[in-house]
Amino acid sequence: MIIEQLKHSEAYYGFCQLAVFGCFIIELNIVKLNAENVRFDDFLKYGLRLSLIASLLTMLLVYIFPNDLFALMGPLMIFALGVGIVFAPLRRLAL
């Protein structure tokens, strides 16, 4: 979508992905620092709520601003934060 419809380069797409994955990595580090103080259930509850809010915000902003990249990237970064909150404790539980 970014390359074809919005006419951006592959490098620009890479920088957008870097921002999303950067949020995911930052959140994993925040969870790692708070793993001793916060319960497993709270991580899941907050992460799923944040992901749901980001998903709804994405749908709303893409509907209002269909060809605006920032309307898509902001909520995707918030979604990455929420997913980071959920994945870290689940990964620990699995191992």
Beta strands, then each sheet from edge to edge (+ up, - down):
end
